C-alpha cells in the first residue's frame, strides 16, 4: 500500500483476505460457529460459507476503519466494535490470527488514506487556487505494507507493553467516529416464524389498548429531591478505553455517572408488573398461564427504555434492601452476597407467587459498545398449581456509549421451563435490531408457547418497551403494557413512578431498617439530593473501606486457624 500523490487513483488497495473464522453467536450469545469472512477494500463481510459469498448472500458487513479493534494474542481473538455493530472472532491458529490482524490493520490504514484524499479533493474544490497544500494532506501515512507488517509484528512479539496492551489485550483505535449501519439478518425470527408484518399488527393492537392496570395513589413521592446532574463533563472515554475487553465491575466510576438506586433495588424493580404473576396464579389453563409468565419475564426489561445515561450503584458486600408493598401484595429482601465476583440475590413472597434469583453481571466494554451479560436464573412458583418456572436472562448492550446518540437494546433467547411439569415450555427471542432498518425495527420481541410434543399453542409478540399482544388466546388481547411515565421523568434519571419510590426513606420507615439497608447508604442519598461532589468523596471512602475489608477477609480465609474454624 502506498500513500501516493494527489490523485486518489495512486492509492493501492491492499490485497483481499478471505477464509473461515469462528464468530460468536448472536443468539443465545453462547458458543462460536464457523463463518466465511472476506476483507476487501476496507470492508469486512461474512457469510455461512464460501458458496454463499460467491452468490452474494451476505449475512453482515462493516467498514473496519470505523471500528475499534481489540486483539487477544493468547486466545487468537479479534473484536471489532463499530458502535452499532459488534463482531467477536477467533482464528484457529496463531498464524491465521497474525495474517488477519496484519490485513485488518492494512485495510484500516488504506481507508484512512482514502478518506484523506477525498477530504483533500473536497477542500481543493472549495478553496481558491494556491491556498491548499495537498502534499501535506496526501502524505499522512507511511508507505508500503512493510510499515504495517513491522508494526503488527512488534505488537504480536511483545508482551504487556503498557502503551499498547492491558492484560494482554491490544487496542487499535478507530480512524472514524460513525458506525456504518449495514449488518443484516433474516426477516424471520428464530423459533417463531413470525414476520415483520405480524409485529406491525401486534403494535397496532397494543397502541389501541388502554393501560389495563392503573395503580391508585399510594401516598408515596412522585419526584426526587433534585434533578439528575449533567455528566457530559466526565471523562468517560479515558476511563473506558483503559479497560477495553475487561469486566468493568472492578472499575470505579464517578458518582455523576450513577443513578440514585443500586443493583439490589433494580432486582426489586423487576416486580413493577407483579400483577402479571397474580393473574398467572389465577389462570387455570397451563398454556395461557405460561403466556402471563412470559409477559412478566419481558416486562422487567422495560425499565431500561429511558435509563441509558446513568448506571446503578454497585452494592458493597453485605448490603441489603427490604421492600414491603402492601398495595401490591408482596414483600422482598435482597442482599449482596459476594464482592468479587459481584453477586446479588433476592427473594420475594406474595399470596400468589414466590420470586427469587441470584445474579452476576459482567460488564464488557469493546471500544464503542458496552455489553452487560447476566448469569443466573430467575425462579417463580405459583402456589395454586404447584408450578415452578425457571428462565435465563438476555444480554443488554449500550451502543455508541461515548456519544450523545447512544441507545440501549436487549438481545438473545429466553427459555422458560416449568420444573414441575413437562406439559409446556416457552421460547422468547429478543431480536437484535436490523442496522439497515428504521427505529421501528428496534426492541422487537417474539415468543411462543409449546406443548410437550413441540407444537405451537400460543404465539405472542410486540416491543419490550411498548407491550405484548397475544392473538391466539380465546380472546386476543394485549397481555401487558407498561405504565405511562410520570411528569418530567427525564429530569429524574428517566425513572418510572415505581422507580421513584425505591429509595424513598420516610421517618416512620427508618427505625425499622437495618443499618445495612441501601436507603441508608450515604453516597447514594447525597446523589439523590443533588450533592454530587459530596457523593463522589463519600463513594471513594466507602469503596476504600470495602477494599480494606476484603483484604482482611482474604487474610482470615488463608489463615490456618480460620480454616480450622470453618472446617469444624
C-alpha positions as CSV (number, residue, x, y, z in Angstrom):
1,X,0.0,0.0,0.0
2,X,1.4,3.4,-1.0
3,X,0.3,6.8,0.2
4,X,0.6,8.0,-3.4
5,X,0.2,11.6,-4.7
6,X,-2.7,13.9,-5.0
7,X,-4.7,11.6,-7.2
8,X,-6.9,9.0,-5.4
9,X,-6.0,6.6,-8.2
10,X,-2.5,6.5,-6.8
11,X,-3.7,4.7,-3.6
12,X,-3.0,1.0,-3.9
13,X,-5.7,-1.2,-2.4
14,X,-4.5,-3.9,0.0
15,X,-4.9,-7.5,-1.2
16,X,-8.1,-9.4,-0.4
17,X,-8.1,-11.6,2.7
18,X,-10.6,-14.4,3.0
19,X,-11.2,-17.6,4.8
20,X,-13.0,-19.3,7.7
21,X,-13.0,-17.8,11.2
22,X,-15.0,-18.6,14.3
23,X,-17.7,-16.0,15.1
24,X,-19.5,-15.7,18.4
25,X,-23.2,-16.5,18.1
26,X,-25.8,-13.7,18.3
27,X,-28.4,-16.0,19.8
28,X,-28.1,-17.0,22.6
29,X,-24.6,-15.5,22.6
30,X,-23.1,-18.7,23.8
31,X,-20.5,-20.7,21.8
32,X,-19.0,-20.0,18.4
33,X,-19.8,-21.0,14.8
34,X,-17.8,-21.1,11.7
35,X,-18.3,-18.3,9.2
36,X,-16.6,-17.4,5.9
37,X,-15.1,-13.9,6.0
38,X,-13.9,-11.7,3.1
39,X,-11.9,-8.5,3.7
40,X,-11.9,-6.3,0.6
41,X,-11.1,-2.6,0.2
42,X,-11.6,-1.9,3.9
43,X,-15.0,-3.7,4.1
44,X,-15.3,-6.9,6.1
45,X,-18.3,-9.1,5.3
46,X,-19.2,-12.7,6.2
47,X,-21.5,-15.5,5.1
48,X,-22.2,-19.0,6.1
49,X,-19.8,-20.5,3.6
50,X,-17.8,-19.7,0.5
51,X,-20.6,-20.6,-1.8
52,X,-22.9,-18.0,-0.2
53,X,-20.2,-15.4,-0.7
54,X,-20.0,-16.2,-4.4
55,X,-23.8,-16.0,-4.7
56,X,-23.9,-12.6,-2.9
57,X,-25.6,-13.9,0.2
58,X,-24.0,-11.7,2.8
59,X,-25.1,-12.1,6.5
60,X,-23.3,-9.0,7.7
61,X,-20.6,-6.4,6.8
62,X,-18.8,-3.5,8.4
63,X,-16.2,-0.8,7.5
64,X,-13.2,-1.8,9.5
65,X,-11.9,1.8,9.6
66,X,-14.9,2.9,11.7
67,X,-14.4,0.2,14.4
68,X,-12.3,-0.1,17.5
69,X,-10.2,-3.3,17.1
70,X,-9.1,-5.3,20.2
71,X,-6.9,-8.3,19.9
72,X,-6.1,-11.0,22.4
73,X,-3.0,-13.0,21.4
74,X,-3.5,-15.8,23.9
75,X,-6.9,-16.8,22.6
76,X,-6.3,-15.7,18.9
77,X,-9.3,-13.4,19.3
78,X,-10.2,-10.3,17.4
79,X,-13.0,-7.9,18.5
80,X,-14.4,-5.2,16.2
81,X,-16.8,-2.6,17.7
82,X,-18.3,-0.1,15.3
83,X,-20.9,1.2,17.8
84,X,-24.0,-0.3,16.1
85,X,-22.2,-3.4,15.1
86,X,-20.1,-5.7,17.3
87,X,-18.1,-8.7,15.9
88,X,-16.2,-11.2,18.1
89,X,-14.0,-13.5,16.0
90,X,-11.4,-16.2,16.6
91,X,-8.7,-17.8,14.4
92,X,-7.9,-21.5,14.7
93,X,-4.2,-20.9,14.8
94,X,-1.7,-18.2,15.7
95,X,-0.5,-18.0,12.1
96,X,-4.0,-17.3,10.8
97,X,-4.6,-14.8,13.6
98,X,-1.4,-12.9,12.6
99,X,-2.4,-12.8,9.0
100,X,-5.9,-11.4,9.8
101,X,-4.6,-8.8,12.2
102,X,-2.0,-7.7,9.7
103,X,-4.5,-7.4,6.9
104,X,-7.1,-5.7,9.0
105,X,-4.7,-3.0,10.0
106,X,-3.6,-2.6,6.4
107,X,-7.2,-2.1,5.2
108,X,-7.9,0.3,8.1
109,X,-4.9,2.5,7.1
110,X,-6.0,2.2,3.4
111,X,-9.5,3.5,4.3
112,X,-8.0,6.3,6.3
113,X,-5.7,7.3,3.4
114,X,-8.6,7.1,1.0
115,X,-10.7,9.3,3.2
116,X,-7.8,11.8,3.4
117,X,-7.6,12.0,-0.4
118,X,-11.4,12.6,-0.6
119,X,-11.2,15.3,2.0
120,X,-8.3,16.9,0.2
121,X,-10.1,16.9,-3.1
122,X,-13.2,18.4,-1.5
123,X,-11.1,21.3,0.1
124,X,-9.3,22.0,-3.2
125,X,-12.7,22.2,-4.9
126,X,-13.9,24.8,-2.5
127,X,-10.7,26.8,-1.9
128,X,-9.1,29.3,-4.3
129,X,-6.0,28.1,-6.1
130,X,-2.8,28.1,-4.1
131,X,-4.5,28.0,-0.7
132,X,-4.3,24.3,-0.1
133,X,-1.1,22.3,0.2
134,X,-2.3,18.9,-1.0
135,X,1.1,17.3,-0.4
136,X,0.5,17.8,3.3
137,X,-2.8,16.0,3.1
138,X,-1.7,13.1,0.9
139,X,1.4,12.3,2.9
140,X,-0.4,11.3,6.1
141,X,0.6,7.7,6.1
142,X,3.8,5.8,5.8
143,X,4.2,3.9,2.5
144,X,4.2,0.2,1.8
145,X,2.8,-2.8,3.7
146,X,6.2,-3.3,5.4
147,X,5.4,-0.5,7.8
148,X,2.1,-2.2,8.7
149,X,3.7,-5.6,9.0
150,X,6.5,-4.4,11.2
151,X,4.1,-2.6,13.5
152,X,1.8,-5.6,13.9
153,X,4.7,-7.9,14.3
154,X,6.0,-5.8,17.1
155,X,2.6,-5.9,18.8
156,X,2.5,-9.7,18.5
157,X,6.0,-10.3,19.7
158,X,5.9,-8.1,22.7
159,X,4.0,-8.9,25.9
160,X,2.4,-6.3,28.1
161,X,3.8,-3.1,26.7
162,X,1.9,-0.6,28.8
163,X,1.4,1.8,25.9
164,X,-0.4,-0.8,23.8
165,X,-1.7,-3.7,26.0
166,X,-3.9,-4.0,29.0
167,X,-3.7,-7.5,30.5
168,X,-2.6,-9.0,27.1
169,X,-5.4,-7.3,25.2
170,X,-4.1,-4.9,22.4
171,X,-6.2,-1.9,21.4
172,X,-6.2,-0.4,17.9
173,X,-8.4,2.7,17.9
174,X,-10.8,3.9,15.2
175,X,-9.9,6.2,12.4
176,X,-13.5,7.3,12.1
177,X,-16.3,8.2,14.5
178,X,-19.5,6.9,12.9
179,X,-20.7,3.4,12.5
180,X,-22.0,2.0,9.2
181,X,-25.5,0.6,9.6
182,X,-25.1,-2.4,7.2
183,X,-25.4,-5.6,9.2
184,X,-28.2,-8.0,8.1
185,X,-30.1,-10.9,9.4
186,X,-33.2,-12.9,8.4
187,X,-36.6,-11.2,8.4
188,X,-37.9,-14.4,10.0
189,X,-37.4,-14.5,13.8
190,X,-35.8,-17.6,15.3
191,X,-38.3,-20.3,16.6
192,X,-41.4,-18.2,15.8
193,X,-41.5,-17.8,12.0
194,X,-43.4,-14.6,12.7
195,X,-42.7,-12.0,10.1
196,X,-42.3,-8.2,10.4
197,X,-45.9,-7.7,9.3
198,X,-47.1,-9.7,12.3
199,X,-45.0,-7.4,14.6
200,X,-46.7,-4.4,13.0
201,X,-50.1,-6.0,13.6
202,X,-49.2,-6.6,17.2
203,X,-48.0,-3.0,17.6
204,X,-51.2,-1.6,16.1
205,X,-53.3,-3.7,18.5
206,X,-51.1,-2.7,21.5
207,X,-51.5,1.0,20.6
208,X,-55.3,0.7,20.7
209,X,-55.2,-0.9,24.1
210,X,-55.6,1.3,27.2
211,X,-53.3,0.7,30.2
212,X,-55.0,-2.3,31.9
213,X,-53.8,-1.5,35.4
214,X,-54.0,2.0,36.8
215,X,-52.5,2.0,40.3
216,X,-54.2,4.2,42.8
217,X,-52.2,6.9,44.6
218,X,-50.0,5.3,47.3
219,X,-49.2,8.5,49.1
220,X,-45.5,7.9,48.1
221,X,-43.4,10.5,46.4
222,X,-43.7,11.3,42.7
223,X,-40.5,13.2,42.2
224,X,-36.9,13.1,43.6
225,X,-35.4,15.8,45.8
226,X,-33.1,17.1,43.0
227,X,-32.8,16.8,39.2
228,X,-30.2,14.4,37.7
229,X,-26.8,16.0,37.2
230,X,-25.2,16.9,33.9
231,X,-22.4,14.4,33.4
232,X,-21.2,15.5,30.0
233,X,-18.0,16.8,31.5
234,X,-17.0,13.4,32.9
235,X,-14.0,11.9,31.0
236,X,-15.7,8.6,30.2
237,X,-13.5,8.0,27.2
238,X,-10.3,7.8,29.3
239,X,-12.0,5.6,31.9
240,X,-13.3,3.1,29.4
241,X,-10.5,3.0,26.9
242,X,-8.2,1.9,29.6
243,X,-10.4,-1.1,30.2
244,X,-11.4,-2.4,26.8
245,X,-12.4,-6.1,27.0
246,X,-12.3,-6.1,30.8
247,X,-15.1,-6.7,33.3
248,X,-16.0,-3.1,34.5
249,X,-17.3,-4.4,37.8
250,X,-13.8,-3.7,39.3
251,X,-13.6,-0.2,37.8
252,X,-14.6,2.8,40.0
253,X,-16.8,5.3,38.3
254,X,-17.5,9.0,39.3
255,X,-20.8,9.5,41.2
256,X,-22.1,11.7,38.4
257,X,-22.4,8.6,36.2
258,X,-24.7,6.9,38.7
259,X,-28.4,7.0,39.3
260,X,-29.6,7.0,43.0
261,X,-30.6,3.4,43.1
262,X,-28.4,0.3,43.2
263,X,-28.5,-3.2,41.8
264,X,-30.3,-4.6,44.8
265,X,-33.1,-2.1,44.2
266,X,-33.0,-2.9,40.5
267,X,-33.9,-6.5,41.4
268,X,-37.0,-5.2,43.2
269,X,-37.8,-3.1,40.2
270,X,-38.4,-6.2,38.2
271,X,-41.6,-6.7,40.2
272,X,-43.1,-3.5,39.0
273,X,-45.6,-5.6,37.0
274,X,-46.1,-8.3,39.6
275,X,-49.9,-8.2,38.8
276,X,-49.0,-10.5,35.8
277,X,-47.9,-13.2,38.3
278,X,-51.1,-12.6,40.3
279,X,-53.1,-13.2,37.0
280,X,-51.0,-16.3,36.2
281,X,-51.8,-17.8,39.6
282,X,-55.5,-17.4,38.9
283,X,-55.4,-18.8,35.3
284,X,-56.5,-22.4,35.1
285,X,-55.2,-23.2,31.6
286,X,-51.4,-24.1,31.8
287,X,-50.7,-22.7,28.3
288,X,-52.4,-19.4,29.0
289,X,-50.6,-19.3,32.4
290,X,-47.3,-19.6,30.6
291,X,-48.2,-16.6,28.4
292,X,-48.5,-14.4,31.5
293,X,-45.3,-15.8,32.9
294,X,-43.6,-14.8,29.6
295,X,-45.1,-11.4,29.7
296,X,-43.7,-10.9,33.2
297,X,-40.3,-12.0,32.1
298,X,-40.4,-9.4,29.3
299,X,-41.8,-6.6,31.5
300,X,-38.6,-6.5,33.6
301,X,-36.7,-5.1,30.7
302,X,-39.0,-2.1,30.0
303,X,-37.3,-0.1,32.9
304,X,-34.2,0.3,30.6
305,X,-36.1,2.4,28.0
306,X,-35.0,5.7,29.4
307,X,-32.1,4.6,31.5
308,X,-29.0,4.7,29.2
309,X,-27.4,7.8,30.7
310,X,-26.6,6.6,34.2
311,X,-25.7,3.3,35.9
312,X,-26.9,1.9,39.2
313,X,-24.6,1.9,42.2
314,X,-22.7,-1.3,42.9
315,X,-23.7,-2.7,46.3
316,X,-21.0,-3.4,48.9
317,X,-20.7,-6.9,50.4
318,X,-23.4,-7.5,53.0
319,X,-25.6,-4.5,51.8
320,X,-29.3,-5.3,51.9
321,X,-32.6,-3.9,50.7
322,X,-36.0,-4.6,52.0
323,X,-39.3,-3.6,50.4
324,X,-42.8,-4.3,51.7
325,X,-45.6,-3.2,49.2
326,X,-49.0,-3.9,50.8
327,X,-50.6,-2.1,47.8
328,X,-49.1,-4.7,45.5
329,X,-49.2,-7.6,47.9
330,X,-45.6,-8.6,48.1
331,X,-42.5,-8.2,50.3
332,X,-38.9,-8.5,49.1
333,X,-35.4,-8.8,50.6
334,X,-32.2,-8.6,48.6
335,X,-28.6,-8.8,49.6
336,X,-25.1,-8.5,48.1
337,X,-23.7,-12.0,48.9
338,X,-20.4,-11.8,47.1
339,X,-18.0,-8.9,46.3
340,X,-15.7,-10.4,43.6
341,X,-17.3,-11.7,41.5
342,X,-20.2,-9.4,42.5
343,X,-23.4,-11.5,43.1
344,X,-26.8,-10.1,44.2
345,X,-29.6,-12.3,45.5
346,X,-33.2,-11.6,46.2
347,X,-36.4,-13.3,47.4
348,X,-40.0,-12.1,47.3
349,X,-43.2,-13.6,48.7
350,X,-46.9,-13.0,48.0
351,X,-50.1,-14.9,48.4
352,X,-50.0,-15.5,44.7
353,X,-46.3,-16.2,44.0
354,X,-42.8,-16.6,45.2
355,X,-40.0,-14.9,43.2
356,X,-36.2,-15.3,43.6
357,X,-33.0,-15.0,41.7
358,X,-29.2,-14.6,42.2
359,X,-27.5,-12.6,39.5
360,X,-24.0,-11.7,38.5
361,X,-23.5,-9.1,35.8
362,X,-20.4,-9.0,33.7
363,X,-19.9,-5.6,32.0
364,X,-17.6,-5.6,28.9
365,X,-16.6,-2.5,27.0
366,X,-15.5,-3.2,23.4
367,X,-14.5,0.3,22.3
368,X,-17.8,1.8,21.3
369,X,-20.4,-0.6,22.9
370,X,-20.9,-1.8,26.5
371,X,-22.3,-5.3,26.9
372,X,-24.0,-6.4,30.2
373,X,-24.0,-10.1,30.4
374,X,-26.1,-11.6,33.2
375,X,-25.6,-15.1,34.7
376,X,-28.0,-16.9,36.9
377,X,-31.6,-18.0,36.7
378,X,-34.9,-16.3,37.6
379,X,-37.4,-18.5,39.6
380,X,-41.1,-18.1,40.1
381,X,-43.5,-20.5,41.9
382,X,-47.3,-20.3,41.8
383,X,-48.9,-22.0,44.9
384,X,-52.3,-22.7,43.5
385,X,-51.0,-25.1,40.8
386,X,-47.6,-26.0,42.3
387,X,-45.8,-24.7,39.2
388,X,-42.1,-23.8,39.4
389,X,-40.9,-21.7,36.4
390,X,-37.3,-21.0,35.7
391,X,-35.7,-18.9,33.0
392,X,-32.5,-17.2,31.9
393,X,-31.8,-13.5,31.1
394,X,-30.6,-11.9,27.9
395,X,-27.7,-9.6,27.1
396,X,-28.1,-5.8,27.4
397,X,-26.0,-3.7,25.1
398,X,-25.5,0.1,25.2
399,X,-24.4,1.2,21.7
400,X,-22.4,4.3,20.9
401,X,-21.7,4.7,24.6
402,X,-19.3,7.6,24.2
403,X,-21.6,9.7,22.0
404,X,-24.9,11.6,22.5
405,X,-26.5,9.1,20.1
406,X,-26.2,6.2,22.5
407,X,-29.1,3.7,22.7
408,X,-29.8,0.5,24.5
409,X,-31.1,-2.9,23.3
410,X,-31.6,-6.3,24.7
411,X,-30.9,-9.4,22.5
412,X,-30.8,-13.1,22.9
413,X,-33.1,-16.0,23.7
414,X,-35.1,-16.8,26.9
415,X,-36.3,-20.3,27.6
416,X,-38.9,-20.7,30.3
417,X,-39.4,-24.2,31.8
418,X,-41.9,-25.5,34.3
419,X,-39.7,-27.7,36.5
420,X,-42.8,-29.4,38.0
421,X,-44.4,-30.4,34.6
422,X,-43.3,-31.1,31.0
423,X,-46.7,-30.0,29.6
424,X,-45.4,-26.8,28.1
425,X,-42.3,-24.6,27.6
426,X,-41.9,-21.1,26.2
427,X,-39.3,-19.7,23.8
428,X,-38.8,-15.9,23.7
429,X,-36.5,-14.1,21.2
430,X,-35.3,-10.5,21.9
431,X,-34.4,-9.6,18.3
432,X,-31.2,-7.8,17.6
433,X,-32.0,-4.6,15.6
434,X,-31.5,-4.6,11.9
435,X,-28.9,-1.9,11.2
436,X,-30.3,-1.1,7.7
437,X,-33.8,-0.5,9.1
438,X,-35.5,2.3,10.8
439,X,-36.0,2.9,14.5
440,X,-39.3,1.0,14.3
441,X,-37.3,-2.2,14.0
442,X,-35.8,-1.8,17.4
443,X,-36.8,-3.6,20.6
444,X,-38.7,-6.4,18.9
445,X,-39.6,-9.4,20.9
446,X,-41.3,-12.6,19.7
447,X,-42.3,-15.8,21.5
448,X,-44.4,-18.9,21.5
449,X,-45.7,-21.5,24.0
450,X,-45.1,-25.1,23.0
451,X,-46.7,-28.3,24.2
452,X,-44.8,-31.5,25.1
453,X,-44.6,-32.6,21.5
454,X,-43.2,-29.3,20.3
455,X,-46.4,-28.0,18.7
456,X,-47.1,-24.3,19.0
457,X,-50.1,-23.5,21.2
458,X,-49.7,-19.7,21.5
459,X,-47.8,-17.0,19.7
460,X,-47.2,-13.5,21.0
461,X,-45.1,-10.5,20.2
462,X,-44.5,-6.8,20.3
463,X,-41.8,-4.5,21.6
464,X,-40.4,-4.8,25.1
465,X,-40.9,-1.1,25.7
466,X,-44.4,-0.8,24.3
467,X,-46.3,-4.0,25.2
468,X,-47.0,-7.7,24.3
469,X,-50.0,-8.9,22.3
470,X,-51.2,-12.5,22.0
471,X,-53.6,-13.2,19.2
472,X,-54.0,-17.0,19.9
473,X,-55.9,-16.6,23.3
474,X,-59.6,-17.3,23.2
475,X,-60.0,-13.6,23.2
476,X,-56.9,-12.0,21.5
477,X,-55.6,-9.2,23.7
478,X,-52.7,-7.1,24.9
479,X,-51.4,-9.1,27.9
480,X,-49.0,-6.4,29.1
481,X,-48.4,-2.7,28.5
482,X,-46.0,-0.5,30.5
483,X,-47.4,2.2,32.7
484,X,-47.1,5.8,31.5
485,X,-44.1,7.7,32.6
486,X,-44.5,10.4,35.3
487,X,-44.3,14.1,34.6
488,X,-40.7,15.4,33.8
489,X,-39.3,11.9,34.2
490,X,-36.2,12.8,32.1
491,X,-35.3,15.3,34.8
492,X,-35.2,12.4,37.3
493,X,-33.0,9.9,35.6
494,X,-35.8,8.5,33.4
495,X,-37.3,6.8,36.4
496,X,-40.8,5.4,36.4
497,X,-43.2,6.1,39.2
498,X,-42.3,2.8,40.8
499,X,-38.5,3.5,40.5
500,X,-39.1,6.9,42.1
501,X,-40.3,5.1,45.2
502,X,-37.5,2.6,45.6
503,X,-35.1,4.8,47.5
504,X,-37.6,6.8,49.5
505,X,-36.9,7.0,53.2
506,X,-39.8,8.2,55.3
507,X,-39.5,9.0,59.1
508,X,-41.8,6.1,60.0
509,X,-39.8,3.6,58.0
510,X,-36.3,4.5,59.1
511,X,-36.5,2.9,62.7
512,X,-37.4,-0.5,61.2
513,X,-34.5,-0.7,58.7
514,X,-31.2,-2.5,59.4
515,X,-28.1,-0.4,59.1
516,X,-27.1,-2.3,56.0
517,X,-30.2,-1.1,54.0
518,X,-29.4,0.7,50.7
519,X,-31.7,3.6,51.7
520,X,-29.2,4.4,54.4
521,X,-26.2,4.4,52.1
522,X,-24.8,8.0,52.4
523,X,-23.2,8.4,48.9
524,X,-26.4,7.3,47.2
525,X,-28.5,9.6,49.3
526,X,-26.2,12.5,48.6
527,X,-26.5,12.0,44.9
528,X,-30.3,11.8,45.1
529,X,-30.3,15.2,47.0
530,X,-28.1,16.7,44.2
531,X,-24.9,16.8,46.3
532,X,-22.7,15.3,43.6
533,X,-19.3,16.4,44.9
534,X,-20.0,15.2,48.4
535,X,-21.4,11.9,46.9
536,X,-18.2,11.4,44.9
537,X,-16.0,11.8,48.0
538,X,-18.2,9.6,50.1
539,X,-18.3,7.0,47.4
540,X,-14.5,6.8,47.2
541,X,-14.4,6.5,51.0
542,X,-16.9,3.6,51.0
543,X,-15.1,1.8,48.2
544,X,-11.7,2.1,50.0
545,X,-13.3,0.7,53.2
546,X,-14.7,-2.2,51.1
547,X,-11.2,-2.9,49.6
548,X,-9.6,-2.9,53.1
549,X,-12.3,-5.2,54.4
550,X,-11.8,-7.6,51.5
551,X,-8.1,-7.7,52.3
552,X,-8.8,-8.6,55.9
553,X,-11.3,-11.3,54.9
554,X,-8.7,-12.7,52.5
555,X,-6.1,-12.9,55.3
556,X,-8.6,-14.7,57.5
557,X,-9.5,-17.2,54.8
558,X,-5.9,-18.1,54.3
559,X,-5.1,-18.2,58.0
560,X,-4.7,-21.9,59.3
561,X,-6.7,-21.1,62.4
562,X,-9.6,-19.6,60.4
563,X,-9.7,-22.6,58.0
564,X,-9.9,-24.9,61.1
565,X,-12.9,-22.9,62.4
566,X,-14.6,-23.2,59.0
567,X,-13.9,-26.9,58.8
568,X,-15.2,-27.6,62.2
